[in-house]
Amino acid sequence: MPADHGDFGWKWKAGPHLAGLARGLLDIALPPRTFDGVPAQTRGLSAERWARITFLDDPVCDGCGLAMPFDSGGPQHCPACQARPRAFSRARAACVYDEQSRDLILQLKHADRSDLAGLMALWLSRAATPLLDQADALAPVPMHPGRLLSRRYNQAAEIARPLARLSGLTYLADALVRRRDTDSQGGKSASGRRRNVAAAFVVPESRRHRVIGRRIVLVDDVLTTGATAEGCARALKAAGAAEVTLAVVARVTEMQARPI
């Protein structure tokens, strides 16, 4: 029987055959179901639900992750990104934010479905590969402590943590903080969203050493106008980050005709 020795003394570790038997017995007692509630052989989304998610593959805008109509053979930027460069240099989204993905994201955000975070991290590990391959660390968009107390967890952090493990990058759990509890961004115009989060984010002086010189991927659940991500990116760059990019689970596409 293998044993591990550490601070807590001798520990017994089940071998692979016994572990497999235990999983089999658990599946008999509690048959596995997909994240959307369908009985299945493995965890994930049902085939029907998976087919309805609009995943974003190349070609996409290198600046904001918006789907592009054709592949130019290299990095390309949508008109909005050409007109107004952002504080974050590049962005990728795993899927389109629509009626199919919205329910999953809202379940993670408001219905204590933190188990969905690992699935979304897997999606991002694929979609954000161009960013992750050139990064040093990941940081979640922070939540104000007052809101965190009522929500109980930050959905961006729940996604960023397993994504850091999958990508082998340093996880900066609290390098970036939200020092002002802003109003909800819902229903606000692009300029209203920017005003709402102005100076809301900061890297505390005691944590700047974790940011200086690093290429950081900022992680969030949804990209709408980009105002929140820009506020975070400015704070990270002001603290000395070499580059800030953005990885989000879903991207709103109805805004493509407007400045983001």
C-alpha positions as CSV (number, residue, x, y, z in Angstrom):
1,M,0.0,0.0,0.0
2,P,1.6,3.3,-1.0
3,A,2.0,5.9,1.7
4,D,2.7,9.6,1.7
5,H,4.7,11.1,4.6
6,G,4.1,14.7,5.5
7,D,3.1,17.0,8.3
8,F,0.2,14.7,9.2
9,G,2.2,11.5,9.4
10,W,1.5,8.2,7.5
11,K,-1.3,8.4,4.9
12,W,-2.8,5.5,3.0
13,K,-3.5,6.1,-0.7
14,A,-5.8,3.9,-2.7
15,G,-4.3,2.3,-5.8
16,P,-5.8,2.9,-9.2
17,H,-7.8,-0.4,-9.3
18,L,-9.4,0.3,-5.9
19,A,-10.1,3.9,-6.8
20,G,-11.8,2.8,-10.0
21,L,-13.9,0.3,-8.0
22,A,-14.9,3.0,-5.6
23,R,-15.9,5.3,-8.5
24,G,-18.0,2.5,-10.0
25,L,-19.8,1.9,-6.7
26,L,-20.5,5.6,-6.3
27,D,-21.9,5.7,-9.9
28,I,-24.3,2.8,-9.0
29,A,-25.5,4.6,-5.9
30,L,-25.5,8.1,-7.5
31,P,-25.6,7.7,-11.3
32,P,-23.7,10.5,-13.0
33,R,-25.6,13.3,-14.7
34,T,-24.6,16.1,-17.1
35,F,-24.3,19.6,-15.8
36,D,-27.7,20.3,-17.4
37,G,-29.3,17.4,-15.6
38,V,-29.3,14.6,-18.2
39,P,-28.2,11.0,-17.1
40,A,-24.8,10.3,-18.7
41,Q,-21.7,8.2,-18.7
42,T,-19.4,11.2,-17.9
43,R,-19.7,14.7,-16.5
44,G,-20.2,17.6,-19.0
45,L,-23.1,18.9,-21.0
46,S,-25.6,16.7,-22.8
47,A,-25.0,16.3,-26.5
48,E,-28.1,18.3,-27.3
49,R,-27.2,21.2,-25.0
50,W,-23.6,21.2,-26.3
51,A,-24.8,21.5,-29.9
52,R,-26.8,24.6,-29.0
53,I,-23.8,26.5,-27.5
54,T,-22.2,28.8,-30.1
55,F,-18.5,28.4,-29.5
56,L,-16.1,31.0,-30.9
57,D,-13.3,29.7,-33.0
58,D,-10.9,31.6,-35.3
59,P,-11.2,33.9,-37.1
60,V,-11.9,36.3,-34.2
61,C,-10.9,39.9,-33.5
62,D,-7.6,39.8,-31.7
63,G,-8.6,42.8,-29.6
64,C,-12.0,41.8,-28.2
65,G,-12.7,38.2,-29.3
66,L,-15.6,39.1,-31.6
67,A,-16.3,36.7,-34.4
68,M,-14.9,37.9,-37.7
69,P,-16.4,37.2,-41.2
70,F,-13.2,35.9,-42.8
71,D,-9.7,34.8,-42.0
72,S,-7.1,37.3,-43.1
73,G,-4.2,34.9,-42.3
74,G,-3.0,36.9,-39.2
75,P,-4.2,38.9,-36.3
76,Q,-7.1,41.2,-37.2
77,H,-9.2,43.8,-35.4
78,C,-12.8,44.7,-35.7
79,P,-13.8,48.4,-36.5
80,A,-14.4,49.2,-32.8
81,C,-11.0,48.0,-31.7
82,Q,-9.4,49.9,-34.6
83,A,-11.2,53.1,-33.5
84,R,-10.4,52.9,-29.8
85,P,-7.6,50.7,-28.5
86,R,-8.3,49.2,-25.1
87,A,-6.2,49.0,-21.9
88,F,-6.2,45.2,-22.4
89,S,-4.2,44.3,-25.5
90,R,-6.0,41.1,-26.6
91,A,-9.1,39.1,-25.7
92,R,-10.6,35.7,-26.2
93,A,-14.1,34.3,-25.4
94,A,-15.1,30.7,-25.3
95,C,-18.7,31.2,-26.6
96,V,-21.4,33.7,-27.6
97,Y,-23.5,35.1,-24.8
98,D,-27.0,34.1,-25.8
99,E,-30.1,32.3,-24.5
100,Q,-28.1,29.0,-24.6
101,S,-25.1,30.1,-22.6
102,R,-26.8,32.7,-20.4
103,D,-28.6,30.1,-18.3
104,L,-25.4,28.3,-17.4
105,I,-23.6,31.5,-16.5
106,L,-26.5,32.8,-14.4
107,Q,-26.6,29.5,-12.6
108,L,-22.9,29.8,-11.7
109,K,-23.4,33.5,-10.8
110,H,-26.6,33.4,-8.8
111,A,-27.7,29.8,-8.1
112,D,-24.7,28.3,-6.2
113,R,-23.7,26.2,-9.2
114,S,-20.0,26.6,-8.6
115,D,-19.5,23.1,-10.1
116,L,-20.0,24.7,-13.5
117,A,-16.8,26.7,-13.1
118,G,-14.5,23.8,-13.9
119,L,-16.4,23.1,-17.1
120,M,-16.0,26.8,-18.1
121,A,-12.3,26.7,-17.3
122,L,-12.0,23.8,-19.7
123,W,-13.7,25.9,-22.4
124,L,-11.3,28.8,-21.8
125,S,-8.2,26.6,-21.7
126,R,-8.9,25.9,-25.4
127,A,-10.3,29.3,-26.5
128,A,-7.7,31.4,-24.7
129,T,-4.7,29.3,-25.7
130,P,-3.0,32.2,-27.6
131,L,-3.2,34.3,-24.5
132,L,-2.3,31.6,-22.0
133,D,0.8,30.4,-23.9
134,Q,2.3,33.9,-23.6
135,A,1.3,34.7,-20.1
136,D,2.9,34.5,-16.6
137,A,-0.2,34.6,-14.4
138,L,-4.0,34.8,-14.2
139,A,-6.1,37.2,-12.1
140,P,-9.8,37.2,-11.7
141,V,-11.9,40.3,-11.9
142,P,-12.5,41.0,-8.2
143,M,-15.7,41.4,-6.3
144,H,-16.2,44.0,-3.6
145,P,-16.1,42.4,-0.1
146,G,-19.7,43.5,0.6
147,R,-21.0,41.8,-2.5
148,L,-18.8,38.8,-1.9
149,L,-20.4,38.4,1.5
150,S,-23.9,38.1,0.0
151,R,-22.9,36.1,-3.1
152,R,-20.5,33.8,-1.1
153,Y,-18.1,33.4,-3.9
154,N,-16.7,35.3,-6.9
155,Q,-17.6,33.5,-10.1
156,A,-14.6,34.9,-11.9
157,A,-12.3,33.5,-9.3
158,E,-14.0,30.1,-9.4
159,I,-13.2,30.0,-13.2
160,A,-9.7,31.4,-12.9
161,R,-8.5,29.0,-10.2
162,P,-8.9,25.8,-12.2
163,L,-7.8,27.6,-15.4
164,A,-4.5,28.4,-13.7
165,R,-4.1,24.8,-12.8
166,L,-4.9,23.6,-16.3
167,S,-2.5,26.2,-17.9
168,G,0.3,25.9,-15.3
169,L,0.2,29.7,-14.6
170,T,0.5,31.5,-11.3
171,Y,-2.9,32.3,-9.8
172,L,-3.0,35.9,-8.4
173,A,-6.0,35.5,-6.1
174,D,-6.0,38.9,-4.5
175,A,-3.4,41.0,-6.3
176,L,-6.3,43.1,-7.8
177,V,-9.1,44.4,-5.5
178,R,-12.3,46.3,-6.0
179,R,-12.2,49.2,-3.6
180,R,-15.6,50.6,-4.5
181,D,-18.9,48.7,-4.6
182,T,-20.2,49.9,-7.9
183,D,-23.8,49.7,-9.2
184,S,-24.8,46.8,-11.5
185,Q,-23.6,47.4,-15.0
186,G,-26.9,46.0,-16.4
187,G,-28.9,48.5,-18.4
188,K,-26.1,51.1,-18.6
189,S,-24.7,52.5,-21.8
190,A,-21.1,52.0,-22.7
191,S,-20.1,55.4,-21.4
192,G,-22.3,54.8,-18.3
193,R,-20.5,51.6,-17.6
194,R,-17.1,53.3,-17.9
195,R,-18.1,56.0,-15.5
196,N,-19.6,53.4,-13.1
197,V,-16.3,51.5,-12.7
198,A,-13.9,54.5,-13.0
199,A,-11.1,54.1,-10.3
200,A,-13.0,51.2,-8.8
201,F,-10.0,48.8,-9.0
202,V,-6.5,49.0,-7.5
203,V,-3.5,46.8,-6.8
204,P,-2.6,47.4,-3.2
205,E,1.0,48.6,-2.6
206,S,1.8,45.5,-0.6
207,R,0.9,43.3,-3.6
208,R,2.6,45.2,-6.4
209,H,5.6,42.9,-6.4
210,R,3.3,40.1,-7.6
211,V,2.3,42.2,-10.7
212,I,5.4,44.0,-11.7
213,G,6.8,42.8,-15.1
214,R,4.3,40.0,-15.5
215,R,2.1,39.3,-18.5
216,I,-1.3,38.8,-16.8
217,V,-4.5,37.2,-18.2
218,L,-7.6,38.8,-16.6
219,V,-10.5,36.3,-16.2
220,D,-14.2,37.1,-16.1
221,D,-17.5,35.4,-17.0
222,V,-19.0,37.8,-19.6
223,L,-17.7,40.6,-21.8
224,T,-20.3,43.2,-22.7
225,T,-18.8,46.7,-23.3
226,G,-15.4,45.9,-21.8
227,A,-15.6,48.7,-19.2
228,T,-15.0,46.5,-16.2
229,A,-12.1,44.7,-17.9
230,E,-10.6,48.0,-18.9
231,G,-10.8,49.4,-15.4
232,C,-9.0,46.2,-14.1
233,A,-6.4,46.4,-16.9
234,R,-5.6,50.0,-16.1
235,A,-5.0,49.2,-12.5
236,L,-2.8,46.2,-13.3
237,K,-0.7,48.2,-15.8
238,A,-0.4,51.2,-13.3
239,A,1.0,48.7,-10.8
240,G,3.7,47.6,-13.3
241,A,2.2,44.7,-15.3
242,A,4.0,44.2,-18.6
243,E,0.8,43.3,-20.4
244,V,-2.8,42.6,-19.6
245,T,-5.0,40.3,-21.8
246,L,-8.6,39.2,-21.2
247,A,-10.2,35.7,-21.2
248,V,-14.0,35.5,-20.7
249,V,-16.4,32.6,-20.9
250,A,-19.0,34.4,-23.1
251,R,-19.0,37.5,-25.2
252,V,-22.1,39.6,-26.0
253,T,-22.3,40.1,-29.8
254,E,-25.3,42.5,-29.9
255,M,-22.8,45.3,-29.1
256,Q,-20.7,44.8,-32.3
257,A,-22.2,47.8,-34.0
258,R,-21.4,50.1,-31.0
259,P,-18.1,51.1,-29.4
260,I,-17.0,48.6,-26.8
